Amino acid sequence: MKTYEVIKETFIPCSGSQLPDNREILELRLEDPAKYVQEQYMRERSVEYLATEHNGVEVIEALLEGGRKHRYTFSEL
């Protein structure tokens, strides 16, 4: 298991802003960041996941119905 600083950002399309509507910073011990994100949305009807890496930092976006988007940024500590 590895320890990560996780930044979770929530974007809601109705606000009209390109900035996140909500931001949380967490410290988590995880085996697999992608599995963690998928477990957060098991009850959603439709989810599309996009995973990228920027300068060694893993970024996973969960795109939900209605244009909602949640972005998780995982930085290993």
C-alpha positions in Angstrom: 0.0 0.0 0.0 1.1 3.5 -0.7 0.1 6.8 0.9 -1.3 9.5 -1.3 -2.4 13.1 -1.0 -5.7 13.1 -2.9 -7.3 16.2 -4.2 -10.9 15.7 -5.1 -12.6 18.4 -7.2 -16.3 18.5 -8.1 -17.5 20.3 -11.2 -21.2 21.0 -11.7 -22.2 22.2 -15.2 -25.0 24.5 -14.0 -22.7 26.9 -12.3 -21.1 28.0 -15.6 -17.7 28.3 -14.0 -14.6 26.5 -15.2 -13.4 26.4 -11.6 -14.3 23.5 -9.3 -17.5 24.0 -7.2 -16.0 22.0 -4.4 -12.5 20.8 -3.4 -11.3 18.4 -0.7 -7.8 17.3 0.2 -7.4 13.8 1.7 -4.6 11.6 2.8 -5.3 8.0 1.9 -3.4 4.6 2.0 -4.4 2.8 -1.2 -3.4 -0.3 -3.2 -4.9 1.0 -6.5 -6.1 4.6 -7.0 -8.2 3.6 -10.1 -10.0 1.0 -8.1 -10.7 3.5 -5.3 -12.3 5.9 -7.7 -14.4 3.2 -9.3 -15.7 2.1 -5.9 -16.9 5.7 -5.2 -19.4 5.4 -8.2 -20.7 1.9 -8.0 -24.3 3.1 -7.6 -24.2 5.5 -10.6 -26.1 4.4 -13.7 -23.5 5.7 -16.2 -19.9 6.7 -15.5 -17.0 7.2 -17.9 -13.5 7.2 -16.5 -10.5 9.1 -18.0 -7.0 8.5 -16.6 -4.0 10.6 -17.4 -0.6 11.4 -15.8 1.0 14.8 -15.5 4.6 15.1 -14.2 4.3 11.7 -12.4 1.0 12.6 -10.8 -2.0 10.4 -11.6 -5.3 12.2 -12.5 -8.6 10.3 -12.8 -11.8 11.9 -13.9 -15.2 10.4 -13.4 -17.8 11.8 -15.9 -21.3 11.3 -14.6 -24.8 11.8 -16.1 -25.9 15.4 -16.5 -22.4 16.6 -17.2 -21.2 16.3 -13.6 -17.4 15.7 -13.3 -15.3 14.6 -10.4 -11.5 14.9 -10.7 -9.1 13.0 -8.4 -5.4 13.9 -8.3 -3.1 11.4 -6.6 0.3 12.5 -5.4 2.3 9.9 -3.7 3.7 11.0 -0.3 
